[in-house]
């Protein structure tokens, strides 16, 4: 249910932006199609974007840990078995 409400809110915001835009005619069919497609795929694209952001953050964190180890600034939290 949350995804459906998010889709409706997303569509309403973009509809307002679309109607206020003076550079494209409101009767331009391609613009309406893009608006409807964007609202329809929002429930798929938002979770995929979040997964991508999380993966990038993990990669950045891993790289920073490698730099610390190479710089010999290893803390006592690392287990040495």
DRENBAVO-259918 format. One line per 3 residues: number of its first residue (from 1); their letters; for each residue x, y, z of N, C-alpha, C, O. Coordinates in steps of 0.05 Angstrom, whole numbers. Each point is the difference from the previous one (the first is absolute). Last residue first. Example, Ala and Ser with C-alpha at 12.3 -4.5 7.8 and 13.67 -1.06 7.14 Angstrom:
2
2 = sa = 257:-45:142:16:24:1:-15:22:14:10:22:4 | -4:-137:-5:-18:24:0:18:24:0:21:0:13
//
This chain:
81
81 = xxx = 879:-273:305:0:-29:8:21:-15:-15:3:-24:4 | -36:127:19:24:-13:-11:1:-28:10:12:-6:21 | -89:92:-34:8:-25:13:24:-12:-14:1:-2:-24
78 = xxx = -34:108:33:5:-22:-19:10:-24:15:19:1:16 | -36:83:26:-25:-14:-6:3:-23:-19:-18:-16:-4 | 85:83:36:-2:-25:15:-25:-16:-6:-4:-22:11
75 = xxx = 47:88:-87:-9:2:28:-1:-27:13:4:-20:-13 | 58:63:-71:-20:-21:7:-7:3:30:18:3:17 | 39:46:-88:-16:12:21:-22:-19:9:-23:8:2
72 = xxx = 91:-13:-77:7:-12:26:-13:14:23:12:3:22 | -24:6:-120:14:22:14:8:-9:28:11:17:15 | -61:-75:-70:25:5:-14:17:21:14:24:0:-1
69 = xxx = -110:-18:35:17:-23:4:27:4:-14:21:-6:12 | -87:71:-26:9:1:28:19:-23:6:20:3:13 | -61:-1:-97:19:22:3:11:1:28:24:5:4
66 = xxx = -94:-64:-22:25:-10:-12:22:21:3:23:-6:5 | -110:28:23:12:-19:19:27:-10:-11:19:-5:15 | -71:61:-70:12:15:21:13:-18:21:21:7:11
63 = xxx = -68:-47:-82:24:13:-10:14:16:22:24:1:2 | -108:-40:17:21:-20:-3:26:12:-9:21:-8:9 | -96:64:-5:9:-7:27:22:-21:-2:20:2:15
60 = xxx = -62:21:-94:16:23:9:11:-6:28:23:7:6 | -82:-69:-43:25:0:-15:19:23:10:24:-4:3 | -112:0:31:16:-22:10:28:-1:-13:20:-5:13
57 = xxx = -82:67:-45:9:8:27:17:-22:12:20:6:13 | -61:-23:-95:21:20:-3:11:9:27:24:3:2 | -98:-61:-3:24:-14:-9:23:19:-4:23:-7:6
54 = xxx = -107:43:17:11:-15:23:26:-15:-9:19:0:15 | -67:47:-81:12:18:19:13:-14:23:22:7:9 | -72:-58:-71:25:10:-12:14:19:18:25:-1:3
51 = xxx = -109:-31:23:20:-22:1:26:10:-11:22:-7:11 | -93:66:-17:9:-2:27:21:-23:3:20:4:14 | -62:8:-97:17:22:5:11:-1:28:24:6:5
48 = xxx = -88:-69:-29:25:-5:-14:20:22:4:24:-5:3 | -112:16:31:15:-20:15:27:-7:-13:20:-4:14 | -75:66:-61:8:10:26:15:-21:16:21:7:11
45 = xxx = -61:-28:-97:25:15:-2:10:10:28:24:2:5 | -108:-50:-17:23:-17:-6:27:16:1:20:-11:10 | -105:54:4:3:-21:20:23:-19:-5:9:-13:19
42 = xxx = -29:82:-84:11:10:25:3:-22:21:20:-1:14 | -59:-1:-106:24:-16:7:13:10:26:20:-11:9 | -99:53:-45:-6:-28:1:24:-16:9:-3:-20:14
39 = xxx = 8:114:-28:-17:-6:23:-5:-30:3:-1:-10:22 | 48:40:-98:16:6:24:-16:-7:25:11:-11:19 | -56:5:-101:19:-22:3:17:4:25:5:-19:15
36 = xxx = -65:88:-39:-15:-24:9:20:-24:4:-4:-14:20 | 40:94:-55:-11:5:27:-14:-24:11:4:-8:23 | 25:6:-112:23:-1:18:-9:4:29:9:-14:18
33 = xxx = -73:25:-85:8:-28:2:23:-3:19:0:-19:17 | -30:106:-36:-19:-15:16:8:-29:4:-3:-11:21 | 54:63:-80:4:9:27:-19:-14:19:8:-7:22
30 = xxx = -17:-7:-115:24:-14:11:5:8:29:9:-16:16 | -80:59:-66:-6:-27:8:24:-14:13:-3:-14:20 | -26:119:-23:21:-16:-12:-2:-28:11:4:-5:24
27 = xxx = -57:84:0:-13:-19:-18:21:-18:-14:-6:-16:-18 | 27:88:78:-14:-20:16:-14:-20:-18:-9:-21:10 | 102:75:-35:-29:2:-2:-14:-22:16:10:-23:1
24 = xxx = 88:65:22:-13:-22:-15:-30:4:0:-12:7:21 | 68:56:22:17:-7:-23:-12:-22:-17:8:-3:-23 | -41:40:109:-9:15:-23:17:-7:-25:-7:10:-22
21 = xxx = -24:-56:122:21:3:-19:-10:13:-25:-19:-9:-13 | -37:-18:87:12:26:3:22:6:-20:7:23:-5 | -51:-108:8:-20:20:-7:11:28:2:-8:18:-15
18 = xxx = 62:-91:44:-5:-2:-29:-19:22:-9:5:13:-21 | 11:-24:113:24:11:-14:-4:1:-30:8:19:-13 | -76:-60:63:1:29:6:24:13:-14:-3:21:-13
15 = xxx = -3:-113:8:-21:11:-16:-1:31:4:-3:15:-19 | 61:-67:72:11:3:-27:-22:12:-19:7:14:-19 | -32:-32:108:21:20:-1:10:5:-28:3:22:-8
12 = xxx = -66:-91:20:-12:26:4:21:22:0:-4:21:-12 | 32:-112:5:-14:9:-24:-11:28:4:2:17:-19 | 37:-57:94:20:5:-20:-13:11:-26:9:20:-11
9 = xxx = -67:-50:78:13:25:8:21:8:-20:1:23:-8 | -42:-106:-5:-19:21:-4:12:27:7:-3:20:-15 | 54:-96:32:-3:4:-29:-19:23:-6:5:16:-18
6 = xxx = 5:-44:107:24:14:-9:-1:5:-30:8:22:-9 | -76:-73:47:-3:28:9:25:16:-9:-3:24:-8 | 5:-116:-9:-21:13:-16:-4:29:8:-3:17:-18
3 = xxx = 63:-69:68:11:5:-27:-21:14:-17:6:17:-16 | -31:-45:102:18:23:1:11:7:-27:3:23:-7 | -55:-101:19:-17:24:0:17:25:0:-7:20:-12
//
